[in-house]
Structures are given as structure tokens and as C-alpha cells.
Amino acid sequence: MQAVVKRNRAPGARIESVDKPAIGKRDVLIEMRHSSICGTDVHIWYWNHWAERRLKQLPIIFGHEACGQVVEVGQDVRSVEVGDLVAAETHIVDEECYQCRTGRMHICRDVKILGVDADGVFAEYISLPEMNARKLPEGLDPKLGSLLEPLGNATFTVLPDECAEGVRDKNVFVAGCGPIGLMAIAILKALGANKVIASELASENVRFGLAKRMGADVVLDASVEPDDLVASVMEETGGNGVDVSLEMSGAPSALGQVFDALTPGGRVSILGLYPDPVTMDVNNAITFKSAMVYGITGRKMFDTWEEMYRILADEDFRSKLSSIISHTLPMREIVDGMELIRSKQSAKVSLVPEW
């Protein structure tokens, strides 16, 4: 089969002919229909400091956001059949550690991430454990199927563990309108949030514009002074602050803003990853404010998927999700797709298996 292989600890990768993966008794073989490019893939392609530290073993087929059709199943597979369209859950777990045995598989102690620790989806075929092949909702466009992995991140950020009060009728601040932040805005509106206030650099024309398309009531320019942005959020909420803050940007200044804009007793979810350690006033930001704080990684297996399927039943939501994909390219033009994402000319690029 053809695959995009990262062989060297340097920028770039190349399309090569490699062996088609074999499957075990509990695995499925999937023929790719659509893949999409994530920021993680861009880091690996251009080989930044994160990729240098994170990738332990090369060569590797990278990529992790995908939808495909099941073409072969192992003899013990029961939940999917040949012909099913599936998306990939990217956390490959051991099913044996303490976290897996106590309902927290998404933070498995020995987790392997598809396309980072194990061969990924920029290929004609991929082998996955049965549990990681998630059937698409009936009638869902396979192109949108490739977005279910990041959509799960967004859903989990909006509705983290044990956060029973949800977001209906709440005022919410979303800091950062990358693809997952944009998805979070659409989810919030689908779930009945009252006012959604988003922040993004006004210079990021594509993302800034898409935030409104996703349903944000107000989009603020993140390039202003941090205190001024918080003041704008407070003004939009009548001086009360927001009930929920979602930090999606990974910008240290935004971390302070999501707490400063929070009403006492509110909740913060942090998905953004920071390039270096950050400091903050824990006493006033969290303790005295009685703030609930959730660190978000991946998606809860598999509660988040079920919540996501309920949201995807909304046709308006599907339409919003589709608008995040601005370009569809053949896999042979993946280098152009990487540049579109790196230069921020696109929120999402979809790749089809034309080699």
C-alpha cells in the first residue's frame, strides 16, 4: 500500500510503498476514505521542538484523524462488520491498568496515540483494535467522519467528567478559535448556551470569521491588552463574568483571562497546551473564587462519543461542522495541505486517498 512515512528526524516526509498492515483476532482492517490534518501532524511534518521531544521511534506513518470502510475483521470481532464506515478513536489502550479498570481508559497508563506512538492514518489502510473503530452515525458524510476525533476533544472540553450542570442557558467564554475551539462554539450553541463569547487574533481572518459562522455571539480580538479583553467579557455579561470558560489556545495570557473572566463558582476547562511552564495567582483565580477546574485530554471512552452522536443528529450542527473544512486535496498533495494549515489559510484540510 501507499503511505506517508516519516523516516528522518528533520522536516518533511515522503510517500512510500509499504506492507499492508496485518490484523489480529480483535482487530479490523480499514480502507481510508478521508483523513484530515491536525496541528500535531504539522508539528511532525516540520519537525518542531515538540515533535523532537515527543516522537520516540521512527520510521512511522503519521496522521490520526480519519474515516474509512471496514474491509476485513478478525475472528473475534463482533461490534463492526465488513462494509461499515468508521472513525478512529486514537487512544490505543492496554485495558488492564488501573485507569482502564476504573472507567478512565482515555488516560490509560500505557496509552499509545495513533500516528504518534503507532502507525497512523495517512495510508491506504490501517489496522485498529475493534473498540477503536467507531461506527459513523447513519447518513453522516465520511468527510465529516474524519473530524470526529477532534470533535470529541471539543465535546469533552464543553462537557467534562462529572460536570452534570452542563452549559444550557450559561454564558461561556471560549479562548482560542482553532479547529477545536470552533467546534466547541458550535457545540455550545447546539446545547443551548445563552451567550458565547470567543476570542481570537483578528489577524487570523479565517478563524475569526468562522467563529461567527459557528454561532459565537461576540468575537473579541485577542491581540488587545489582556485586561481590556477581560473587561469586554465582563461588559458582555453585565459585570457578572461567565459561568464557564474554555481555554483552547495554549497562550499563557489566555490562561489568566479565562479565570479573570469567570464568575465566582464557575467552571474552567483547559485543553490548550503551553510551550513552557506558566505561573498564575492560584489563590484569587481558583481558591477564593471556588472555581472548578478540569484538565482535558482526548475524549472519554466512550461516553464522549455517545454525547457527540446526539449532537450530530442536529442538521444545522452538521452544516457548521462542514464549513470548517475549507480545502479537499488528494493525498499526493499533502505538502500543500500542511502549508495551508501552518500558514493559517485553512482551519481544516481534508485528504482523499488519491496517491
C-alpha positions as CSV (number, residue, x, y, z in Angstrom):
1,M,0.0,0.0,0.0
2,Q,0.9,3.7,-0.2
3,A,1.6,5.7,3.0
4,V,3.1,8.9,4.2
5,V,6.2,7.9,6.1
6,K,8.3,10.0,8.5
7,R,11.8,8.4,8.4
8,N,14.2,11.2,9.5
9,R,14.3,13.5,12.5
10,A,14.1,16.5,10.2
11,P,11.4,18.4,8.3
12,G,9.4,16.6,5.7
13,A,8.1,13.1,4.9
14,R,7.5,11.1,1.8
15,I,5.0,8.8,0.2
16,E,6.3,5.3,0.1
17,S,5.2,1.8,-0.8
18,V,4.9,-0.3,2.5
19,D,3.4,-3.5,3.6
20,K,-0.3,-3.5,4.2
21,P,-0.9,-4.0,8.0
22,A,-1.9,-7.4,9.3
23,I,-4.8,-7.8,11.8
24,G,-5.2,-9.9,14.9
25,K,-8.3,-11.7,16.3
26,R,-9.7,-8.5,17.8
27,D,-8.6,-6.0,15.1
28,V,-10.2,-4.6,11.9
29,L,-8.6,-3.5,8.7
30,I,-9.9,-0.2,7.4
31,E,-9.6,1.3,3.9
32,M,-9.2,5.1,4.2
33,R,-11.9,7.3,2.7
34,H,-11.0,10.7,4.3
35,S,-8.2,12.0,6.5
36,S,-7.8,15.5,7.9
37,I,-4.7,17.4,9.0
38,C,-4.2,18.3,12.7
39,G,-1.8,20.7,14.2
40,T,0.0,17.7,15.6
41,D,0.7,16.4,12.1
42,V,2.1,19.9,11.1
43,H,4.4,19.7,14.1
44,I,5.6,16.3,12.9
45,W,5.9,17.3,9.3
46,Y,8.0,20.4,10.0
47,W,9.8,18.7,13.0
48,N,9.5,21.4,15.7
49,H,10.7,21.1,19.3
50,W,7.5,19.3,20.4
51,A,7.9,16.6,17.7
52,E,11.6,16.2,18.5
53,R,10.8,15.5,22.2
54,R,7.6,13.5,21.7
55,L,8.3,11.0,18.9
56,K,10.4,8.2,20.3
57,Q,10.7,5.9,17.3
58,L,11.0,6.4,13.6
59,P,10.0,5.5,10.9
60,I,6.3,6.0,11.5
61,I,3.2,6.5,9.4
62,F,1.6,9.6,11.0
63,G,-1.8,11.2,10.9
64,H,-4.7,10.3,13.2
65,E,-8.0,12.0,12.1
66,A,-9.7,9.6,9.7
67,C,-12.8,7.9,8.4
68,G,-12.8,4.7,6.4
69,Q,-14.6,1.5,5.5
70,V,-14.0,-1.8,7.2
71,V,-12.7,-4.4,4.7
72,E,-11.6,-7.2,7.0
73,V,-12.3,-8.2,10.6
74,G,-10.6,-10.5,13.0
75,Q,-12.3,-13.8,14.0
76,D,-13.3,-12.4,17.5
77,V,-14.7,-9.1,16.3
78,R,-18.4,-8.6,17.0
79,S,-19.3,-4.9,17.0
80,V,-18.4,-3.9,13.4
81,E,-18.7,-5.7,10.1
82,V,-17.2,-5.5,6.7
83,G,-18.7,-2.6,4.9
84,D,-19.2,-0.4,8.0
85,L,-18.0,3.2,7.8
86,V,-16.0,4.0,10.9
87,A,-14.0,6.8,12.5
88,A,-10.9,6.2,14.6
89,E,-10.6,6.6,18.3
90,T,-6.9,7.4,18.6
91,H,-6.2,6.2,22.1
92,I,-5.0,2.6,21.9
93,V,-5.2,1.3,25.5
94,D,-4.0,-1.8,27.4
95,E,-7.4,-2.5,29.0
96,E,-5.5,-3.7,32.1
97,C,-4.1,-0.7,34.0
98,Y,-5.9,0.9,37.0
99,Q,-7.3,3.7,34.8
100,C,-8.7,1.3,32.3
101,R,-10.3,-0.8,35.0
102,T,-11.9,2.2,36.6
103,G,-13.6,3.8,33.6
104,R,-10.8,6.2,32.6
105,M,-9.4,4.5,29.5
106,H,-8.7,7.8,27.9
107,I,-5.8,8.3,30.4
108,C,-4.5,4.7,30.2
109,R,-1.1,4.5,31.8
110,D,0.3,2.7,28.7
111,V,-1.7,4.5,26.1
112,K,-0.4,4.6,22.5
113,I,-1.5,7.5,20.3
114,L,-2.3,6.7,16.7
115,G,0.1,8.4,14.4
116,V,2.5,9.3,17.2
117,D,3.3,6.1,19.0
118,A,1.7,3.7,16.5
119,D,1.3,3.8,12.7
120,G,-1.4,6.2,11.7
121,V,-3.9,7.1,9.0
122,F,-2.0,8.8,6.2
123,A,-2.1,5.5,4.4
124,E,-4.4,3.4,2.2
125,Y,-5.2,1.0,5.0
126,I,-4.9,0.9,8.8
127,S,-5.4,-1.8,11.4
128,L,-7.2,-0.8,14.5
129,P,-8.4,-2.6,17.7
130,E,-12.1,-3.3,17.3
131,M,-13.0,-0.9,20.2
132,N,-11.2,1.9,18.4
133,A,-13.3,1.6,15.2
134,R,-16.4,3.8,16.0
135,K,-19.3,3.4,13.6
136,L,-20.4,6.6,11.9
137,P,-24.0,7.9,12.6
138,E,-26.3,6.9,9.8
139,G,-26.1,9.3,6.9
140,L,-23.1,11.2,8.1
141,D,-20.8,12.4,5.3
142,P,-17.5,10.4,5.5
143,K,-15.6,13.7,5.2
144,L,-17.2,14.8,8.5
145,G,-16.3,11.3,9.9
146,S,-12.7,12.3,9.8
147,L,-13.5,15.2,12.2
148,L,-15.0,13.0,14.9
149,E,-11.7,12.6,16.8
150,P,-11.1,16.4,17.3
151,L,-14.9,16.9,17.7
152,G,-14.6,14.5,20.7
153,N,-11.9,16.8,22.2
154,A,-14.3,19.7,21.8
155,T,-17.2,17.8,23.3
156,F,-15.2,16.7,26.3
157,T,-14.0,20.2,26.9
158,V,-17.6,21.5,26.8
159,L,-18.9,18.6,28.9
160,P,-16.1,17.2,31.1
161,D,-16.4,14.4,33.6
162,E,-18.9,14.8,36.4
163,C,-20.0,18.2,35.2
164,A,-23.7,17.5,35.4
165,E,-24.9,21.1,35.2
166,G,-23.9,21.3,31.6
167,V,-24.0,24.6,29.7
168,R,-27.6,25.2,28.9
169,D,-28.6,28.9,29.5
170,K,-25.0,29.6,30.6
171,N,-22.7,32.4,29.5
172,V,-19.4,30.9,28.1
173,F,-16.0,32.3,27.1
174,V,-14.0,30.4,24.5
175,A,-10.4,31.5,24.4
176,G,-8.9,30.4,21.0
177,C,-10.7,29.6,17.7
178,G,-8.5,26.9,16.3
179,P,-10.5,24.0,14.8
180,I,-11.3,22.5,18.2
181,G,-12.3,25.9,19.6
182,L,-14.5,26.5,16.6
183,M,-16.1,23.1,17.2
184,A,-16.7,23.9,20.8
185,I,-18.6,27.1,19.9
186,A,-20.9,25.1,17.6
187,I,-21.4,22.5,20.4
188,L,-22.2,25.2,22.9
189,K,-24.9,26.7,20.7
190,A,-26.4,23.2,19.9
191,L,-26.6,22.5,23.7
192,G,-28.4,25.8,24.4
193,A,-25.7,28.0,25.8
194,N,-27.0,31.6,26.4
195,K,-24.2,33.8,25.2
196,V,-20.9,32.5,23.7
197,I,-18.1,35.0,23.7
198,A,-15.0,33.9,21.8
199,S,-11.5,35.4,21.4
200,E,-9.1,35.1,18.5
201,L,-6.5,37.2,16.8
202,A,-8.3,39.5,14.4
203,S,-5.4,39.0,12.0
204,E,-6.4,35.3,11.8
205,N,-9.1,36.2,9.2
206,V,-10.2,32.6,8.5
207,R,-10.7,31.6,12.2
208,F,-12.1,35.0,13.2
209,G,-14.8,34.8,10.6
210,L,-15.6,31.1,11.2
211,A,-16.2,31.8,14.9
212,K,-19.3,33.9,13.9
213,R,-20.3,31.1,11.5
214,M,-20.1,28.6,14.3
215,G,-22.5,30.7,16.4
216,A,-20.4,32.9,18.6
217,D,-22.5,35.9,19.8
218,V,-19.4,38.0,20.2
219,V,-15.9,37.6,18.8
220,L,-13.1,39.6,20.5
221,D,-9.7,40.5,19.2
222,A,-7.2,38.5,21.3
223,S,-4.4,40.9,20.4
224,V,-5.7,43.7,22.8
225,E,-4.2,44.1,26.3
226,P,-5.3,41.1,28.5
227,D,-7.1,43.3,31.0
228,D,-9.0,45.0,28.2
229,L,-10.2,41.7,26.8
230,V,-11.4,40.6,30.2
231,A,-13.2,44.0,30.7
232,S,-15.0,43.4,27.4
233,V,-16.1,39.9,28.6
234,M,-17.4,41.4,31.9
235,E,-19.3,44.1,30.0
236,E,-20.9,41.5,27.8
237,T,-22.1,39.7,30.9
238,G,-23.4,42.7,32.8
239,G,-20.4,42.6,35.1
240,N,-21.0,39.1,36.4
241,G,-18.4,37.2,34.3
242,V,-19.0,34.0,32.5
243,D,-20.3,30.7,34.1
244,V,-17.9,28.6,32.0
245,S,-14.5,29.3,30.5
246,L,-12.8,27.1,27.9
247,E,-9.1,27.6,27.3
248,M,-8.4,26.3,23.9
249,S,-5.5,28.4,22.7
250,G,-2.4,27.4,24.7
251,A,-1.5,31.1,25.1
252,P,-0.3,31.9,28.6
253,S,-2.1,35.2,28.6
254,A,-5.4,33.4,27.7
255,L,-5.0,31.2,30.8
256,G,-5.1,34.2,33.0
257,Q,-8.0,35.7,31.1
258,V,-10.3,32.6,31.4
259,F,-10.0,32.7,35.2
260,D,-10.3,36.5,35.4
261,A,-13.5,36.5,33.3
262,L,-15.1,33.7,35.4
263,T,-17.9,34.4,37.8
264,P,-17.3,33.0,41.4
265,G,-18.3,29.3,41.5
266,G,-17.8,29.0,37.7
267,R,-16.0,26.3,35.8
268,V,-12.9,26.2,33.7
269,S,-11.9,23.5,31.2
270,I,-8.3,23.7,29.9
271,L,-7.4,22.0,26.6
272,G,-4.7,24.3,25.4
273,L,-1.1,23.1,25.7
274,Y,1.6,25.6,26.7
275,P,5.1,25.7,25.3
276,D,6.6,26.3,28.7
277,P,5.5,26.2,32.4
278,V,3.2,29.0,33.3
279,T,2.5,30.8,36.6
280,M,-0.8,32.1,38.0
281,D,-2.4,33.5,41.1
282,V,-4.0,30.3,42.3
283,N,-5.4,31.9,45.5
284,N,-7.5,34.5,43.7
285,A,-8.0,32.6,40.4
286,I,-9.2,29.3,41.9
287,T,-9.4,29.0,45.7
288,F,-11.1,32.3,46.7
289,K,-13.3,32.1,43.5
290,S,-14.3,28.5,44.3
291,A,-13.7,27.6,40.7
292,M,-14.0,24.1,39.3
293,V,-11.1,23.3,37.0
294,Y,-10.9,20.4,34.6
295,G,-7.8,19.4,32.6
296,I,-8.9,17.9,29.3
297,T,-7.0,15.3,27.3
298,G,-8.6,13.3,24.5
299,R,-12.1,12.0,24.8
300,K,-13.8,9.9,27.5
301,M,-14.0,6.4,26.1
302,F,-16.8,6.1,25.2
303,D,-19.2,8.4,26.9
304,T,-18.0,11.4,24.9
305,W,-18.6,9.5,21.6
306,E,-22.2,8.9,22.7
307,E,-22.7,12.5,23.6
308,M,-21.1,13.5,20.3
309,Y,-23.5,11.3,18.3
310,R,-26.5,13.0,20.0
311,I,-25.2,16.4,18.9
312,L,-24.5,15.2,15.4
313,A,-28.2,14.5,15.0
314,D,-28.7,18.2,14.5
315,E,-28.6,19.1,10.8
316,D,-27.6,22.7,11.5
317,F,-24.7,21.5,13.6
318,R,-23.5,19.2,10.7
319,S,-23.6,22.2,8.4
320,K,-21.5,24.2,10.7
321,L,-19.0,21.4,11.1
322,S,-18.7,21.0,7.4
323,S,-17.8,24.7,7.0
324,I,-14.6,24.2,9.0
325,I,-13.2,22.1,6.1
326,S,-12.0,24.7,3.6
327,H,-9.9,22.5,1.3
328,T,-10.1,18.9,0.0
329,L,-6.8,17.7,-1.6
330,P,-5.5,14.3,-2.9
331,M,-3.0,12.7,-0.6
332,R,-0.3,13.2,-3.1
333,E,-0.6,17.0,-2.4
334,I,-0.2,16.6,1.4
335,V,2.7,19.0,1.4
336,D,0.3,21.7,0.2
337,G,-2.2,20.8,2.9
338,M,0.5,21.1,5.6
339,E,1.4,24.6,4.4
340,L,-2.3,25.6,4.3
341,I,-2.6,24.7,8.0
342,R,0.8,26.1,9.0
343,S,0.1,29.4,7.3
344,K,-3.4,29.5,8.8
345,Q,-5.1,29.8,5.4
346,S,-7.4,27.0,6.4
347,A,-9.0,25.7,9.6
348,K,-9.2,22.1,8.3
349,V,-7.8,20.3,5.2
350,S,-9.4,17.0,4.2
351,L,-7.3,14.5,2.3
352,V,-8.7,11.8,0.0
353,P,-6.7,8.6,-1.0
354,E,-5.5,9.7,-4.4
355,W,-1.8,8.8,-4.5
